[in-house]
């Protein structure tokens, strides 16, 4: 089975994603490349694999837009600063 590196990494970490399998999408900032800015949370009742896959899909779609200078990534768990 093939999966994009981001999806594989996220799916491998689903065990650490908490009781409901929440994944959170973050982005950096043009002004501060190490910033962690909350974009979205994926916490459906469909489980961690579903939430991880959807988070990774959105991160990839946003990252592929022309002119994007920020970085998008997913982390297991609920939003935290």
Secondary structure, DSSP 8 states (H G I E B T S, - for coil): ----HHHHHHHHTGGGSTTTT-EEEEE--SS-TT--EEEEEE--TT-HHHHHHHHHHHHHHHHTSTT--S-EEEEESS---
